[in-house]
Amino acid sequence: MIRISINGEAHEISGAATVGELLTLLNVPPANLVVERNGDVVAPGRLAQTPIADGDVIELVRFVGGG
């Protein structure tokens, strides 16, 4: 079990070792989503390879169109 922050809220997570697995665990589709890990933007093609670790700060931002 690891402790991470997601959008400012503390979470204890098990069963996810990468950002991609975390999104699956949270049931968050990656379409139109920007993910930051510890202040760095994770490229969409790197979600499955980017590890998460105890103490990480994750920010999930969804783009919404409108006008």
mmJSON file of the N, C-alpha and C atoms, coordinates in Angstrom:
{"data_MODEL":{"atom_site":{
"group_PDB":["ATOM","ATOM","ATOM","ATOM","ATOM","ATOM","ATOM","ATOM","ATOM","ATOM","ATOM","ATOM","ATOM","ATOM","ATOM","ATOM","ATOM","ATOM","ATOM","ATOM","ATOM","ATOM","ATOM","ATOM","ATOM","ATOM","ATOM","ATOM","ATOM","ATOM","ATOM","ATOM","ATOM","ATOM","ATOM","ATOM","ATOM","ATOM","ATOM","ATOM","ATOM","ATOM","ATOM","ATOM","ATOM","ATOM","ATOM","ATOM","ATOM","ATOM","ATOM","ATOM","ATOM","ATOM","ATOM","ATOM","ATOM","ATOM","ATOM","ATOM","ATOM","ATOM","ATOM","ATOM","ATOM","ATOM","ATOM","ATOM","ATOM","ATOM","ATOM","ATOM","ATOM","ATOM","ATOM","ATOM","ATOM","ATOM","ATOM","ATOM","ATOM","ATOM","ATOM","ATOM","ATOM","ATOM","ATOM","ATOM","ATOM","ATOM","ATOM","ATOM","ATOM","ATOM","ATOM","ATOM","ATOM","ATOM","ATOM","ATOM","ATOM","ATOM","ATOM","ATOM","ATOM","ATOM","ATOM","ATOM","ATOM","ATOM","ATOM","ATOM","ATOM","ATOM","ATOM","ATOM","ATOM","ATOM","ATOM","ATOM","ATOM","ATOM","ATOM","ATOM","ATOM","ATOM","ATOM","ATOM","ATOM","ATOM","ATOM","ATOM","ATOM","ATOM","ATOM","ATOM","ATOM","ATOM","ATOM","ATOM","ATOM","ATOM","ATOM","ATOM","ATOM","ATOM","ATOM","ATOM","ATOM","ATOM","ATOM","ATOM","ATOM","ATOM","ATOM","ATOM","ATOM","ATOM","ATOM","ATOM","ATOM","ATOM","ATOM","ATOM","ATOM","ATOM","ATOM","ATOM","ATOM","ATOM","ATOM","ATOM","ATOM","ATOM","ATOM","ATOM","ATOM","ATOM","ATOM","ATOM","ATOM","ATOM","ATOM","ATOM","ATOM","ATOM","ATOM","ATOM","ATOM","ATOM","ATOM","ATOM","ATOM","ATOM","ATOM","ATOM","ATOM","ATOM","ATOM","ATOM","ATOM"],
"id":[1,2,3,4,5,6,7,8,9,10,11,12,13,14,15,16,17,18,19,20,21,22,23,24,25,26,27,28,29,30,31,32,33,34,35,36,37,38,39,40,41,42,43,44,45,46,47,48,49,50,51,52,53,54,55,56,57,58,59,60,61,62,63,64,65,66,67,68,69,70,71,72,73,74,75,76,77,78,79,80,81,82,83,84,85,86,87,88,89,90,91,92,93,94,95,96,97,98,99,100,101,102,103,104,105,106,107,108,109,110,111,112,113,114,115,116,117,118,119,120,121,122,123,124,125,126,127,128,129,130,131,132,133,134,135,136,137,138,139,140,141,142,143,144,145,146,147,148,149,150,151,152,153,154,155,156,157,158,159,160,161,162,163,164,165,166,167,168,169,170,171,172,173,174,175,176,177,178,179,180,181,182,183,184,185,186,187,188,189,190,191,192,193,194,195,196,197,198,199,200,201],
"type_symbol":["N","C","C","N","C","C","N","C","C","N","C","C","N","C","C","N","C","C","N","C","C","N","C","C","N","C","C","N","C","C","N","C","C","N","C","C","N","C","C","N","C","C","N","C","C","N","C","C","N","C","C","N","C","C","N","C","C","N","C","C","N","C","C","N","C","C","N","C","C","N","C","C","N","C","C","N","C","C","N","C","C","N","C","C","N","C","C","N","C","C","N","C","C","N","C","C","N","C","C","N","C","C","N","C","C","N","C","C","N","C","C","N","C","C","N","C","C","N","C","C","N","C","C","N","C","C","N","C","C","N","C","C","N","C","C","N","C","C","N","C","C","N","C","C","N","C","C","N","C","C","N","C","C","N","C","C","N","C","C","N","C","C","N","C","C","N","C","C","N","C","C","N","C","C","N","C","C","N","C","C","N","C","C","N","C","C","N","C","C","N","C","C","N","C","C","N","C","C","N","C","C"],
"label_atom_id":["N","CA","C","N","CA","C","N","CA","C","N","CA","C","N","CA","C","N","CA","C","N","CA","C","N","CA","C","N","CA","C","N","CA","C","N","CA","C","N","CA","C","N","CA","C","N","CA","C","N","CA","C","N","CA","C","N","CA","C","N","CA","C","N","CA","C","N","CA","C","N","CA","C","N","CA","C","N","CA","C","N","CA","C","N","CA","C","N","CA","C","N","CA","C","N","CA","C","N","CA","C","N","CA","C","N","CA","C","N","CA","C","N","CA","C","N","CA","C","N","CA","C","N","CA","C","N","CA","C","N","CA","C","N","CA","C","N","CA","C","N","CA","C","N","CA","C","N","CA","C","N","CA","C","N","CA","C","N","CA","C","N","CA","C","N","CA","C","N","CA","C","N","CA","C","N","CA","C","N","CA","C","N","CA","C","N","CA","C","N","CA","C","N","CA","C","N","CA","C","N","CA","C","N","CA","C","N","CA","C","N","CA","C","N","CA","C","N","CA","C","N","CA","C","N","CA","C","N","CA","C","N","CA","C"],
"label_alt_id":[null,null,null,null,null,null,null,null,null,null,null,null,null,null,null,null,null,null,null,null,null,null,null,null,null,null,null,null,null,null,null,null,null,null,null,null,null,null,null,null,null,null,null,null,null,null,null,null,null,null,null,null,null,null,null,null,null,null,null,null,null,null,null,null,null,null,null,null,null,null,null,null,null,null,null,null,null,null,null,null,null,null,null,null,null,null,null,null,null,null,null,null,null,null,null,null,null,null,null,null,null,null,null,null,null,null,null,null,null,null,null,null,null,null,null,null,null,null,null,null,null,null,null,null,null,null,null,null,null,null,null,null,null,null,null,null,null,null,null,null,null,null,null,null,null,null,null,null,null,null,null,null,null,null,null,null,null,null,null,null,null,null,null,null,null,null,null,null,null,null,null,null,null,null,null,null,null,null,null,null,null,null,null,null,null,null,null,null,null,null,null,null,null,null,null,null,null,null,null,null,null],
"label_comp_id":["MET","MET","MET","ILE","ILE","ILE","ARG","ARG","ARG","ILE","ILE","ILE","SER","SER","SER","ILE","ILE","ILE","ASN","ASN","ASN","GLY","GLY","GLY","GLU","GLU","GLU","ALA","ALA","ALA","HIS","HIS","HIS","GLU","GLU","GLU","ILE","ILE","ILE","SER","SER","SER","GLY","GLY","GLY","ALA","ALA","ALA","ALA","ALA","ALA","THR","THR","THR","VAL","VAL","VAL","GLY","GLY","GLY","GLU","GLU","GLU","LEU","LEU","LEU","LEU","LEU","LEU","THR","THR","THR","LEU","LEU","LEU","LEU","LEU","LEU","ASN","ASN","ASN","VAL","VAL","VAL","PRO","PRO","PRO","PRO","PRO","PRO","ALA","ALA","ALA","ASN","ASN","ASN","LEU","LEU","LEU","VAL","VAL","VAL","VAL","VAL","VAL","GLU","GLU","GLU","ARG","ARG","ARG","ASN","ASN","ASN","GLY","GLY","GLY","ASP","ASP","ASP","VAL","VAL","VAL","VAL","VAL","VAL","ALA","ALA","ALA","PRO","PRO","PRO","GLY","GLY","GLY","ARG","ARG","ARG","LEU","LEU","LEU","ALA","ALA","ALA","GLN","GLN","GLN","THR","THR","THR","PRO","PRO","PRO","ILE","ILE","ILE","ALA","ALA","ALA","ASP","ASP","ASP","GLY","GLY","GLY","ASP","ASP","ASP","VAL","VAL","VAL","ILE","ILE","ILE","GLU","GLU","GLU","LEU","LEU","LEU","VAL","VAL","VAL","ARG","ARG","ARG","PHE","PHE","PHE","VAL","VAL","VAL","GLY","GLY","GLY","GLY","GLY","GLY","GLY","GLY","GLY"],
"label_asym_id":["A","A","A","A","A","A","A","A","A","A","A","A","A","A","A","A","A","A","A","A","A","A","A","A","A","A","A","A","A","A","A","A","A","A","A","A","A","A","A","A","A","A","A","A","A","A","A","A","A","A","A","A","A","A","A","A","A","A","A","A","A","A","A","A","A","A","A","A","A","A","A","A","A","A","A","A","A","A","A","A","A","A","A","A","A","A","A","A","A","A","A","A","A","A","A","A","A","A","A","A","A","A","A","A","A","A","A","A","A","A","A","A","A","A","A","A","A","A","A","A","A","A","A","A","A","A","A","A","A","A","A","A","A","A","A","A","A","A","A","A","A","A","A","A","A","A","A","A","A","A","A","A","A","A","A","A","A","A","A","A","A","A","A","A","A","A","A","A","A","A","A","A","A","A","A","A","A","A","A","A","A","A","A","A","A","A","A","A","A","A","A","A","A","A","A","A","A","A","A","A","A"],
"label_entity_id":["1","1","1","1","1","1","1","1","1","1","1","1","1","1","1","1","1","1","1","1","1","1","1","1","1","1","1","1","1","1","1","1","1","1","1","1","1","1","1","1","1","1","1","1","1","1","1","1","1","1","1","1","1","1","1","1","1","1","1","1","1","1","1","1","1","1","1","1","1","1","1","1","1","1","1","1","1","1","1","1","1","1","1","1","1","1","1","1","1","1","1","1","1","1","1","1","1","1","1","1","1","1","1","1","1","1","1","1","1","1","1","1","1","1","1","1","1","1","1","1","1","1","1","1","1","1","1","1","1","1","1","1","1","1","1","1","1","1","1","1","1","1","1","1","1","1","1","1","1","1","1","1","1","1","1","1","1","1","1","1","1","1","1","1","1","1","1","1","1","1","1","1","1","1","1","1","1","1","1","1","1","1","1","1","1","1","1","1","1","1","1","1","1","1","1","1","1","1","1","1","1"],
"label_seq_id":[1,1,1,2,2,2,3,3,3,4,4,4,5,5,5,6,6,6,7,7,7,8,8,8,9,9,9,10,10,10,11,11,11,12,12,12,13,13,13,14,14,14,15,15,15,16,16,16,17,17,17,18,18,18,19,19,19,20,20,20,21,21,21,22,22,22,23,23,23,24,24,24,25,25,25,26,26,26,27,27,27,28,28,28,29,29,29,30,30,30,31,31,31,32,32,32,33,33,33,34,34,34,35,35,35,36,36,36,37,37,37,38,38,38,39,39,39,40,40,40,41,41,41,42,42,42,43,43,43,44,44,44,45,45,45,46,46,46,47,47,47,48,48,48,49,49,49,50,50,50,51,51,51,52,52,52,53,53,53,54,54,54,55,55,55,56,56,56,57,57,57,58,58,58,59,59,59,60,60,60,61,61,61,62,62,62,63,63,63,64,64,64,65,65,65,66,66,66,67,67,67],
"pdbx_PDB_ins_code":[null,null,null,null,null,null,null,null,null,null,null,null,null,null,null,null,null,null,null,null,null,null,null,null,null,null,null,null,null,null,null,null,null,null,null,null,null,null,null,null,null,null,null,null,null,null,null,null,null,null,null,null,null,null,null,null,null,null,null,null,null,null,null,null,null,null,null,null,null,null,null,null,null,null,null,null,null,null,null,null,null,null,null,null,null,null,null,null,null,null,null,null,null,null,null,null,null,null,null,null,null,null,null,null,null,null,null,null,null,null,null,null,null,null,null,null,null,null,null,null,null,null,null,null,null,null,null,null,null,null,null,null,null,null,null,null,null,null,null,null,null,null,null,null,null,null,null,null,null,null,null,null,null,null,null,null,null,null,null,null,null,null,null,null,null,null,null,null,null,null,null,null,null,null,null,null,null,null,null,null,null,null,null,null,null,null,null,null,null,null,null,null,null,null,null,null,null,null,null,null,null],
"Cartn_x":[0.857,0.0,0.897,0.589,1.348,0.411,0.989,0.228,0.616,-0.406,-0.182,-1.248,-1.006,-1.993,-2.52,-3.851,-4.486,-5.362,-5.004,-5.73,-5.931,-4.864,-4.884,-5.478,-5.951,-6.54,-5.651,-5.449,-4.63,-5.374,-4.644,-5.202,-4.185,-4.681,-3.849,-4.237,-3.26,-3.506,-2.759,-3.436,-2.749,-3.23,-2.384,-2.776,-2.455,-1.705,-1.306,0.162,0.955,2.381,2.759,1.85,2.119,0.953,1.171,0.106,-1.062,-0.765,-1.818,-2.666,-2.016,-2.758,-3.582,-3.056,-3.801,-5.072,-4.971,-6.153,-7.19,-6.732,-7.653,-8.316,-7.535,-8.058,-9.104,-8.867,-9.794,-10.94,-10.897,-11.907,-11.956,-10.775,-10.644,-10.066,-10.855,-10.326,-9.296,-8.201,-7.14,-7.432,-8.53,-8.856,-9.08,-8.496,-8.638,-8.189,-7.177,-6.703,-5.222,-4.856,-3.448,-3.124,-2.019,-1.588,-0.243,-0.153,1.118,1.519,2.782,3.339,4.478,4.303,5.311,5.708,4.706,4.923,5.348,5.591,5.988,4.834,4.566,3.509,3.968,3.076,3.342,2.766,3.609,3.155,2.122,1.062,0.013,0.555,1.575,2.142,3.012,3.248,4.1,3.329,2.003,1.212,1.464,1.533,1.702,3.116,4.079,5.459,5.909,5.105,5.5,5.119,6.126,5.83,5.245,4.493,4.065,4.717,4.997,5.694,5.078,5.36,4.882,5.278,4.314,4.56,4.372,4.082,3.884,2.678,2.767,1.665,1.185,-0.046,-0.642,-1.735,-1.705,-2.763,-3.395,-4.71,-5.466,-6.323,-6.116,-6.848,-7.497,-8.801,-9.539,-9.855,-9.565,-9.911,-11.396,-12.053,-13.474,-13.647,-14.298,-14.545,-15.768,-15.825,-16.98,-16.676,-17.597,-17.336,-18.226],
"Cartn_y":[-1.179,0.0,1.234,2.154,3.398,4.566,5.624,6.844,7.891,8.415,9.458,10.529,11.665,12.744,12.821,12.843,12.991,14.23,15.225,16.507,17.065,16.974,17.565,16.705,15.506,14.617,13.41,13.044,11.889,10.594,9.645,8.334,7.262,6.111,4.922,3.986,3.597,2.847,1.522,0.469,-0.8,-1.32,-2.068,-2.633,-1.754,-0.681,0.189,0.538,0.221,0.53,1.626,1.939,2.976,3.957,5.083,6.07,5.469,4.709,4.066,3.12,2.32,1.406,2.19,3.311,4.16,4.685,5.153,5.651,4.545,3.344,2.211,1.922,1.906,1.651,2.691,3.936,5.032,5.146,4.321,4.351,5.726,6.263,7.559,7.322,7.536,7.354,8.438,8.068,9.038,10.032,9.863,10.79,12.196,13.178,14.596,14.862,14.125,14.238,14.604,15.523,15.826,15.319,14.574,14.013,14.621,15.126,15.591,14.655,14.294,13.503,14.32,14.738,15.537,16.781,17.415,18.673,18.537,17.309,17.083,16.467,17.006,16.456,15.103,14.12,12.786,12.727,12.426,12.325,11.214,11.427,10.402,9.027,8.963,7.689,7.032,7.725,7.21,6.836,6.924,6.637,5.224,4.25,2.853,2.561,3.417,3.179,4.056,5.033,5.971,5.417,5.122,4.529,5.544,5.031,5.85,5.274,6.147,5.737,6.436,5.89,6.462,7.937,8.789,10.217,11.025,10.372,11.108,12.045,13.126,14.077,14.005,13.556,13.382,14.425,15.081,16.026,15.536,15.432,15.009,16.184,16.622,17.775,17.353,17.469,17.116,18.372,18.32,19.42,19.343,20.494,20.576,21.653,21.292,22.269,23.117,24.23,25.099,26.473,27.329,28.645,29.684],
"Cartn_z":[0.0,0.0,0.0,-0.908,-0.954,-0.675,-0.149,0.131,-0.891,-1.588,-2.58,-2.408,-3.036,-3.075,-4.496,-4.632,-5.935,-5.874,-6.671,-6.686,-5.279,-4.476,-3.142,-2.047,-2.374,-1.37,-1.147,0.118,0.46,0.13,-0.464,-0.809,-0.464,-0.049,0.092,-1.032,-1.84,-3.071,-3.012,-3.438,-3.672,-5.017,-5.679,-6.963,-8.151,-7.932,-9.041,-8.874,-9.89,-9.848,-10.839,-11.766,-12.767,-12.804,-13.446,-13.6,-14.39,-15.432,-16.219,-15.385,-14.538,-13.653,-12.64,-12.169,-11.239,-11.886,-13.131,-13.834,-14.005,-14.313,-14.43,-13.097,-12.026,-10.684,-10.285,-10.669,-10.345,-11.339,-12.391,-13.448,-14.123,-14.403,-15.058,-16.449,-17.505,-18.859,-19.178,-19.863,-20.124,-21.247,-21.966,-23.054,-22.501,-23.165,-22.784,-21.35,-20.898,-19.524,-19.534,-18.662,-18.438,-17.042,-16.953,-15.68,-15.317,-14.088,-13.547,-12.417,-12.403,-11.297,-10.706,-9.473,-8.768,-9.567,-10.184,-10.894,-12.34,-12.798,-14.185,-14.963,-16.154,-16.999,-17.536,-17.452,-17.98,-19.395,-20.357,-21.75,-21.868,-22.651,-22.782,-23.153,-23.97,-24.369,-23.31,-22.193,-21.121,-19.86,-19.879,-18.681,-18.157,-19.057,-18.649,-18.154,-18.482,-18.072,-16.909,-16.527,-15.478,-14.113,-13.281,-11.975,-11.0,-10.04,-8.912,-7.666,-6.716,-5.507,-4.302,-3.143,-1.895,-1.818,-1.506,-1.368,-2.632,-3.753,-5.004,-4.913,-5.665,-5.795,-7.241,-7.413,-8.732,-8.918,-10.055,-10.418,-11.721,-11.722,-12.895,-13.345,-14.586,-15.117,-16.422,-16.497,-17.701,-18.486,-19.794,-20.682,-21.006,-20.933,-21.252,-22.308,-23.397,-24.449,-24.138,-24.731,-24.513,-25.082,-24.896,-25.457,-24.953],
"occupancy":[1.0,1.0,1.0,1.0,1.0,1.0,1.0,1.0,1.0,1.0,1.0,1.0,1.0,1.0,1.0,1.0,1.0,1.0,1.0,1.0,1.0,1.0,1.0,1.0,1.0,1.0,1.0,1.0,1.0,1.0,1.0,1.0,1.0,1.0,1.0,1.0,1.0,1.0,1.0,1.0,1.0,1.0,1.0,1.0,1.0,1.0,1.0,1.0,1.0,1.0,1.0,1.0,1.0,1.0,1.0,1.0,1.0,1.0,1.0,1.0,1.0,1.0,1.0,1.0,1.0,1.0,1.0,1.0,1.0,1.0,1.0,1.0,1.0,1.0,1.0,1.0,1.0,1.0,1.0,1.0,1.0,1.0,1.0,1.0,1.0,1.0,1.0,1.0,1.0,1.0,1.0,1.0,1.0,1.0,1.0,1.0,1.0,1.0,1.0,1.0,1.0,1.0,1.0,1.0,1.0,1.0,1.0,1.0,1.0,1.0,1.0,1.0,1.0,1.0,1.0,1.0,1.0,1.0,1.0,1.0,1.0,1.0,1.0,1.0,1.0,1.0,1.0,1.0,1.0,1.0,1.0,1.0,1.0,1.0,1.0,1.0,1.0,1.0,1.0,1.0,1.0,1.0,1.0,1.0,1.0,1.0,1.0,1.0,1.0,1.0,1.0,1.0,1.0,1.0,1.0,1.0,1.0,1.0,1.0,1.0,1.0,1.0,1.0,1.0,1.0,1.0,1.0,1.0,1.0,1.0,1.0,1.0,1.0,1.0,1.0,1.0,1.0,1.0,1.0,1.0,1.0,1.0,1.0,1.0,1.0,1.0,1.0,1.0,1.0,1.0,1.0,1.0,1.0,1.0,1.0,1.0,1.0,1.0,1.0,1.0,1.0],
"B_iso_or_equiv":[0.0,0.0,0.0,0.0,0.0,0.0,0.0,0.0,0.0,0.0,0.0,0.0,0.0,0.0,0.0,0.0,0.0,0.0,0.0,0.0,0.0,0.0,0.0,0.0,0.0,0.0,0.0,0.0,0.0,0.0,0.0,0.0,0.0,0.0,0.0,0.0,0.0,0.0,0.0,0.0,0.0,0.0,0.0,0.0,0.0,0.0,0.0,0.0,0.0,0.0,0.0,0.0,0.0,0.0,0.0,0.0,0.0,0.0,0.0,0.0,0.0,0.0,0.0,0.0,0.0,0.0,0.0,0.0,0.0,0.0,0.0,0.0,0.0,0.0,0.0,0.0,0.0,0.0,0.0,0.0,0.0,0.0,0.0,0.0,0.0,0.0,0.0,0.0,0.0,0.0,0.0,0.0,0.0,0.0,0.0,0.0,0.0,0.0,0.0,0.0,0.0,0.0,0.0,0.0,0.0,0.0,0.0,0.0,0.0,0.0,0.0,0.0,0.0,0.0,0.0,0.0,0.0,0.0,0.0,0.0,0.0,0.0,0.0,0.0,0.0,0.0,0.0,0.0,0.0,0.0,0.0,0.0,0.0,0.0,0.0,0.0,0.0,0.0,0.0,0.0,0.0,0.0,0.0,0.0,0.0,0.0,0.0,0.0,0.0,0.0,0.0,0.0,0.0,0.0,0.0,0.0,0.0,0.0,0.0,0.0,0.0,0.0,0.0,0.0,0.0,0.0,0.0,0.0,0.0,0.0,0.0,0.0,0.0,0.0,0.0,0.0,0.0,0.0,0.0,0.0,0.0,0.0,0.0,0.0,0.0,0.0,0.0,0.0,0.0,0.0,0.0,0.0,0.0,0.0,0.0,0.0,0.0,0.0,0.0,0.0,0.0],
"pdbx_formal_charge":[null,null,null,null,null,null,null,null,null,null,null,null,null,null,null,null,null,null,null,null,null,null,null,null,null,null,null,null,null,null,null,null,null,null,null,null,null,null,null,null,null,null,null,null,null,null,null,null,null,null,null,null,null,null,null,null,null,null,null,null,null,null,null,null,null,null,null,null,null,null,null,null,null,null,null,null,null,null,null,null,null,null,null,null,null,null,null,null,null,null,null,null,null,null,null,null,null,null,null,null,null,null,null,null,null,null,null,null,null,null,null,null,null,null,null,null,null,null,null,null,null,null,null,null,null,null,null,null,null,null,null,null,null,null,null,null,null,null,null,null,null,null,null,null,null,null,null,null,null,null,null,null,null,null,null,null,null,null,null,null,null,null,null,null,null,null,null,null,null,null,null,null,null,null,null,null,null,null,null,null,null,null,null,null,null,null,null,null,null,null,null,null,null,null,null,null,null,null,null,null,null],
"auth_seq_id":[1,1,1,2,2,2,3,3,3,4,4,4,5,5,5,6,6,6,7,7,7,8,8,8,9,9,9,10,10,10,11,11,11,12,12,12,13,13,13,14,14,14,15,15,15,16,16,16,17,17,17,18,18,18,19,19,19,20,20,20,21,21,21,22,22,22,23,23,23,24,24,24,25,25,25,26,26,26,27,27,27,28,28,28,29,29,29,30,30,30,31,31,31,32,32,32,33,33,33,34,34,34,35,35,35,36,36,36,37,37,37,38,38,38,39,39,39,40,40,40,41,41,41,42,42,42,43,43,43,44,44,44,45,45,45,46,46,46,47,47,47,48,48,48,49,49,49,50,50,50,51,51,51,52,52,52,53,53,53,54,54,54,55,55,55,56,56,56,57,57,57,58,58,58,59,59,59,60,60,60,61,61,61,62,62,62,63,63,63,64,64,64,65,65,65,66,66,66,67,67,67],
"auth_comp_id":["MET","MET","MET","ILE","ILE","ILE","ARG","ARG","ARG","ILE","ILE","ILE","SER","SER","SER","ILE","ILE","ILE","ASN","ASN","ASN","GLY","GLY","GLY","GLU","GLU","GLU","ALA","ALA","ALA","HIS","HIS","HIS","GLU","GLU","GLU","ILE","ILE","ILE","SER","SER","SER","GLY","GLY","GLY","ALA","ALA","ALA","ALA","ALA","ALA","THR","THR","THR","VAL","VAL","VAL","GLY","GLY","GLY","GLU","GLU","GLU","LEU","LEU","LEU","LEU","LEU","LEU","THR","THR","THR","LEU","LEU","LEU","LEU","LEU","LEU","ASN","ASN","ASN","VAL","VAL","VAL","PRO","PRO","PRO","PRO","PRO","PRO","ALA","ALA","ALA","ASN","ASN","ASN","LEU","LEU","LEU","VAL","VAL","VAL","VAL","VAL","VAL","GLU","GLU","GLU","ARG","ARG","ARG","ASN","ASN","ASN","GLY","GLY","GLY","ASP","ASP","ASP","VAL","VAL","VAL","VAL","VAL","VAL","ALA","ALA","ALA","PRO","PRO","PRO","GLY","GLY","GLY","ARG","ARG","ARG","LEU","LEU","LEU","ALA","ALA","ALA","GLN","GLN","GLN","THR","THR","THR","PRO","PRO","PRO","ILE","ILE","ILE","ALA","ALA","ALA","ASP","ASP","ASP","GLY","GLY","GLY","ASP","ASP","ASP","VAL","VAL","VAL","ILE","ILE","ILE","GLU","GLU","GLU","LEU","LEU","LEU","VAL","VAL","VAL","ARG","ARG","ARG","PHE","PHE","PHE","VAL","VAL","VAL","GLY","GLY","GLY","GLY","GLY","GLY","GLY","GLY","GLY"],
"auth_asym_id":["A","A","A","A","A","A","A","A","A","A","A","A","A","A","A","A","A","A","A","A","A","A","A","A","A","A","A","A","A","A","A","A","A","A","A","A","A","A","A","A","A","A","A","A","A","A","A","A","A","A","A","A","A","A","A","A","A","A","A","A","A","A","A","A","A","A","A","A","A","A","A","A","A","A","A","A","A","A","A","A","A","A","A","A","A","A","A","A","A","A","A","A","A","A","A","A","A","A","A","A","A","A","A","A","A","A","A","A","A","A","A","A","A","A","A","A","A","A","A","A","A","A","A","A","A","A","A","A","A","A","A","A","A","A","A","A","A","A","A","A","A","A","A","A","A","A","A","A","A","A","A","A","A","A","A","A","A","A","A","A","A","A","A","A","A","A","A","A","A","A","A","A","A","A","A","A","A","A","A","A","A","A","A","A","A","A","A","A","A","A","A","A","A","A","A","A","A","A","A","A","A"],
"auth_atom_id":["N","CA","C","N","CA","C","N","CA","C","N","CA","C","N","CA","C","N","CA","C","N","CA","C","N","CA","C","N","CA","C","N","CA","C","N","CA","C","N","CA","C","N","CA","C","N","CA","C","N","CA","C","N","CA","C","N","CA","C","N","CA","C","N","CA","C","N","CA","C","N","CA","C","N","CA","C","N","CA","C","N","CA","C","N","CA","C","N","CA","C","N","CA","C","N","CA","C","N","CA","C","N","CA","C","N","CA","C","N","CA","C","N","CA","C","N","CA","C","N","CA","C","N","CA","C","N","CA","C","N","CA","C","N","CA","C","N","CA","C","N","CA","C","N","CA","C","N","CA","C","N","CA","C","N","CA","C","N","CA","C","N","CA","C","N","CA","C","N","CA","C","N","CA","C","N","CA","C","N","CA","C","N","CA","C","N","CA","C","N","CA","C","N","CA","C","N","CA","C","N","CA","C","N","CA","C","N","CA","C","N","CA","C","N","CA","C","N","CA","C","N","CA","C","N","CA","C","N","CA","C","N","CA","C"],
"pdbx_PDB_model_num":[1,1,1,1,1,1,1,1,1,1,1,1,1,1,1,1,1,1,1,1,1,1,1,1,1,1,1,1,1,1,1,1,1,1,1,1,1,1,1,1,1,1,1,1,1,1,1,1,1,1,1,1,1,1,1,1,1,1,1,1,1,1,1,1,1,1,1,1,1,1,1,1,1,1,1,1,1,1,1,1,1,1,1,1,1,1,1,1,1,1,1,1,1,1,1,1,1,1,1,1,1,1,1,1,1,1,1,1,1,1,1,1,1,1,1,1,1,1,1,1,1,1,1,1,1,1,1,1,1,1,1,1,1,1,1,1,1,1,1,1,1,1,1,1,1,1,1,1,1,1,1,1,1,1,1,1,1,1,1,1,1,1,1,1,1,1,1,1,1,1,1,1,1,1,1,1,1,1,1,1,1,1,1,1,1,1,1,1,1,1,1,1,1,1,1,1,1,1,1,1,1]
}}}
